[in-house]
C-alpha cells in the first residue's frame, strides 16, 4: 500500500511541475520607447477589421454611443463591412468606425 501512495505522490508532483512550467510568461515585444507601432495599409490585425458586419444602423449607433461618443451621424456601411460616420468626442467632431467584431475606433 505504501508503494501505491508513493507512486500517487510522485505522479501528483510531476503533474504540478509540468503545470508550473506551462505558466511561464513571454517577455513583451513592445518597442523600447513604449510607443505603439505605426499602422500600415497591409496591417489587418488592428481595428476596424474588415468582415461581414451584421450590425444594423441602430445597433452601430448604439455601440458607438456606448463607447463614449455623442451626436453620431452619417453612418454608412462601406464595402469592407465597416460602419463609418461622424460623432463628437467632447466638443470635437471626429470620424468613427465600427467593425464586425464591435470594435469602435476613432479615425
C-alpha positions in Angstrom: 0.0 0.0 0.0 2.9 2.4 0.7 4.3 1.9 -2.8 0.9 2.9 -4.2 0.9 6.1 -2.1 4.4 6.9 -3.1 3.5 6.4 -6.8 0.5 8.7 -6.5 2.5 11.3 -4.7 5.2 11.2 -7.4 2.6 11.5 -10.1 1.0 14.5 -8.4 4.4 16.2 -8.0 5.2 15.6 -11.7 1.9 17.0 -12.8 2.3 20.1 -10.7 5.8 20.7 -12.1 4.5 20.5 -15.6 1.7 22.9 -14.9 4.0 25.4 -13.3 6.4 25.4 -16.2 3.5 25.9 -18.6 2.6 29.1 -16.8 5.8 31.0 -17.6 5.3 34.4 -19.3 6.9 35.5 -22.5 8.7 38.9 -22.5 6.8 41.7 -24.2 7.8 42.6 -27.7 6.8 46.2 -27.3 9.3 48.7 -28.7 11.9 50.1 -26.2 10.3 53.6 -26.3 6.9 52.1 -25.4 5.2 53.7 -28.4 2.8 51.6 -30.4 4.0 50.6 -33.8 2.7 52.6 -36.7 -0.2 51.1 -38.6 0.4 50.2 -42.2 -2.1 49.7 -45.0 -1.4 45.9 -45.0 -1.9 45.5 -41.3 -5.3 43.7 -40.8 -4.9 43.0 -37.1 -5.8 46.5 -35.8 -9.4 47.6 -35.7 -11.5 48.4 -37.6 -11.3 44.9 -39.1 -13.0 44.2 -42.5 -15.6 41.5 -42.5 -19.2 40.6 -42.8 -20.9 43.0 -40.5 -24.4 42.0 -39.2 -25.0 45.1 -37.1 -27.9 47.2 -38.1 -27.5 51.0 -38.3 -29.3 51.4 -35.0 -27.1 48.8 -33.3 -24.0 50.5 -34.7 -25.1 53.9 -33.5 -25.8 52.4 -30.0 -22.3 50.7 -29.8 -20.6 54.0 -30.9 -22.6 55.9 -28.3 -21.7 53.4 -25.6 -18.1 53.8 -26.4 -18.3 57.5 -25.3 -19.2 59.3 -28.5 -22.3 61.5 -28.9 -24.3 63.0 -31.8 -23.5 60.1 -34.1 -24.5 60.9 -37.7 -24.0 60.0 -41.3 -23.4 56.3 -40.6 -22.9 54.2 -43.7 -21.5 50.7 -44.1 -18.6 50.6 -46.5 -17.6 47.8 -48.9 -15.4 46.3 -46.2 -18.4 45.9 -43.8 -17.2 48.7 -41.5 -19.8 51.2 -40.3 -18.3 54.7 -40.7 -19.6 58.1 -39.7 -19.1 61.2 -37.6 -19.6 61.8 -33.9 -18.5 64.1 -31.2 -15.9 63.2 -28.6 -16.2 66.0 -26.0 -16.6 69.1 -28.2 -14.6 67.8 -31.1 -16.1 66.3 -34.3 -14.3 63.1 -35.2 -14.7 60.3 -37.7 -15.6 56.9 -36.1 -15.7 53.3 -37.3 -17.3 50.1 -36.1 -16.2 46.8 -37.3 -18.0 43.4 -37.4 -16.5 42.4 -34.0 -17.9 45.5 -32.3 -14.7 47.4 -32.1 -15.3 51.2 -32.1 -12.4 53.2 -33.4 -11.8 57.0 -33.7 -10.3 57.6 -37.1 
